[in-house]
Amino acid sequence: MSFRARMMAPLLALFVGAVGYPLLYAFYLSLTSYRITHRWDTHLVGLSQYNDVLHNSDYWSALKVTGTFVFLAVTLELCIGLMIALALQRQKRVRDFTRSFLLTPMFVTPIAVGLMFRFLLNQQLGALPAVLGHLGITYDFFGSGNALYSIILIDTWQWTPFMVLLLLAGLEGLPKQPFEAARVDGASAFYTFRRVTVPMLAPVLVVAILIRSLDAMKVFEYVYAITRGGPGIETQTIQYFTYQTGIQFFRLGNASAMSYLLLAIVLTIVVFLFRRIERSRRS
């Protein structure tokens, strides 16, 4: 065995044990009728679990909720994060303190954030509904038609700093000459932003959107800590629906099929985006 192979062997063994085996075992479960309460009665069912998932309206509903969450949350985080990053780039005083302070929310665990906002926005006990009540405003943050948007705002509060971090690094890495040329030509700030900053920052924007979108698709903690998928199924994301199917209802075979279908959807989107990025870079 070569020196390179010996050096890579521990990493490969760790990868197989920590990633490869769970993925293969989950795929095996997706081809069986495995249920925790009937482990002794497990048998191969082939692709019938996948067929059941594809014809399950609740699965597609959860996927739609997740897509809505990802699109709105990432859009808000991108817009707000870009504005904050542009402001921080121009900041001269106490810049280190400001940046450290703004990054604080992303270091709090999502389950703790969910529990914090669950009590802060609670209709009966929450501080913010009480303040709004004194102003004559009644608003149920986790009521029907509002719960998903409240969770989106909670996610925006926590993960906008991540966008700020990426975009600020991208902005500070841009060359100065195009901006100096635009200033000499008398270009307005908005024109410079639209015609110089955004095109040059495009690769960073794409990467930031991709990373944040993939992470947002895993949203689970806020739903678990605050709404448990309610009211009704308004906030039942794909991750929470899979958790319910596999852990609460013990249908691990069905839940594994759901997870692999989601993996196939995500990989398809990622491959498509990376190919678009590669074509744009070459052109």
N, C-alpha and C positions, 0 to 999 in steps of 0.2 A: 504494500500500500504506500502510495506516495506521501510526501510530507503535507502537501495541500489537502489530500483526502483525509489524513489523520487530523489535521486542524479543523476541517469542516465536519467531521463525524459527530462531535458533541452537539453542534448546532442542529445538524440534521436529525439527530436522535430526539432533541428537545422539540423540534418542529413536528416530527411525526407523532410524538406523545401528546403534545399540547394542542395541536391543530389537526393533524392528519387523522388520528384515530377518532376524535369526536365527530369530524365531518363524515367519515366513512360509516361510523356506527349510526349516526342520524339518518344517513341515506338508507342504510339497511332497515331502520325502523320505519322509514317512509314507505317501504315496500311490504310491510307486515300490518297485521291488525292489532299490534301491541297496545295493551291497556294495563295500567298499573294494577288495577283491581282484578284483572284476568290474565296474569302473566303466563299461567299454565296453559292457556287456551290460545296462544299466539300461533298464527300460521301466515305464510306468504300470500299476499293478495295482488302482487304485481303493481301495476300502475293505477289500480282502482282508487287508491287514496287520492292520487293526483286528479283523477276524474271527478271525485266527490268534491274536492276543493274548488276546481274550476266551475262547478255547477252550484257552489255555495254562495248565495247572494250576500250573506253576512261578510264573507271574506272580501268580496269586491267593494262592499260598503266601507269596511275598515281600511281597505287600500285607498279608496277615494278620500276618506277623512285624513289619512296620512299624507296623501298628495297635496291636499289643501293646506294642511299644517306646514309641510315643507316649503311650498311655494310662497305662502304669505310670510312665514317666519324668516326665511332666508332673504326675501326681498326687503323686508323691513331692516334686518340686520345689515344688509349690504348698503342700503341708502343711508341709514343713521351712522354706520361705521365709517363710510367714506367721508361724510360731513365732519365727523369728529376727528378723523385722521388728517384731513386738510387743515382743520383748526390747530391741531397739535403740532403739525409741521411748521406752522408760523409762530408757535409759542416760543418766547424767549426766556421768561422767568419761571422758576419752580417747575420746569418741564418734567423732571424726573419724578417729583412728587405727584404731579397730575397724572402721569402715565401709570404709575403704580396704583394710585387710587382707582382709576378707571378700570384696571384689570382685575380688581378684587372679586367681582361677582363670579367670574369663571373658575375661581379656585374653591368655591363652595360646592359641595356635592349636590347633584340635582334633587335627590330625595329630600335633603334638608331645605332646599329652595322651595320645593313643592309644599312641604309642611308649613313653612313660614308664610307663604302666600295663602295657603288654605285657611289659616286663622286670621291673617291680615284682611282678607277679602270676604270673610264669612258674613252672610247676610244678617245673622243674629248677634255675633260677637265681634266682628271685624271692625278695626279702627277706621278704615276708609269708608265703608258704608255708613258708619255712625256720623262721620264728618259730612258726607253727602246728605244724610238725613236732616242734619241741622240746617242745611241750605235748601231744604225742600225737594231734594232730588232722591228718588228711589231707583236703585239699579241693582239687580241681582247678578253679580259677576259670574256665578256658576249656574244660572238658571237656563231654561230652554232658549236656544238661539244665541246665548252669550258665552257659554262655557268654553267652546273651542277657541274663540277669539281671546278670551282671558288667558288661556294656556299659551297661545301664540305670543301674547305680550309678555308673559312670564319668561318664556324661552328667549325672547328678544332682549329682555333685561339681563339675562345671564350670559348670553353668547354674543352680543354685540361687541364686547371687548375683544373677543377672538378675531372678529373681522377687523377691528381697529388695529390690532397687533400686526396682522398680515398686510393690510393696506398701507399702514404707516411705514413698514419696512420696504414695501414696494415703492412708495413715494420718495423715500429718502435715497433709494438706489437709482432714481431716474437721473439722466445726465442734465446738466444745467444749461448747456448751450441752446437747445431749442426754446427754452423759456426766456433766455436773454434775447434771442432773436425776435421772439414774439413781442417782447416789451419794447425793443427798439423800433419795430414796425408799427407800434401804437395799438396792438390788439387789446381788446377789453379782457377783463378777468374771465368772464363767461366764455368768450370765444377761445381763449387759451385753454380753459378747462375742457371744452368740448372737442377742440381740434388738436390739442397737444397732449394734455394730461391723460385723458381717457384712452386714446389709441396706444400710447406708450405703456399705460398701466394695464392694458387688456389681458396679457398673459397672467398677471397676478390676480386680476378679477376672476378669470375663469377658474384658476386653481382654488381660490378662496370659496367661490360658489360651489365647486365640486366637493371639496372637503367638508364644507358646512352642510351641504345637502345630504351627503352620505351619513353624516353624524345625526342630522335631524330626523332621518328615517328611522333611527333607533329609539325615538322618543317613547318612554315607558314610565319613568319615575314620576313625572308630573301627573299623568293620568292615574297611576296607582295611588299616589299620595292624596290627590284632590278629588277626582270625580268618579273613579272606578268605571270609566267608560260612559257615564251618564252625563246629563239626563237622557234616558233611553239609551241610544247608541251614538249620540252626537259626538262624543270624544273617544270612541272606541277605535284606537289606532291598530295597525296591523300587528305591532309587537304585543299590545295588551290582549288582542283577540287570540293570538297564538299562545300566550301565557294562560289565558282562560281555558283554551281547548286542551293544552297539554298538562297543566298543573292542577287546575281546579276541577276539570272534568275527566282527567286521567287518560285522555286519548293521545298518547305520545306519538303513535304512528301517524295519526292525522295531523298533529302539530308539526311533525318533522316534514311532512309533505308541504305544508304551508310555508315553512321556513325555506325549503329548497326552491319552491316557486318564486318566493321573494328574492332569493339569491340570484336566480336566473334573470329576473327582471332588472335587478340592480346591475349585474354584470353586463347585460345588454346595453343599458344606458351608459355605463362607464366606458365600455369599449367604443361606443358611438362617439362620445364626447372626446375621448383621447384621440381618435382618428381625425375628428374635426380640428382639434388643437394642432395635431401634427401637420395636417394640410395647410392650416393657416400659417404655421411657423415657416414651412417651406416656401409658401408663396410670398 
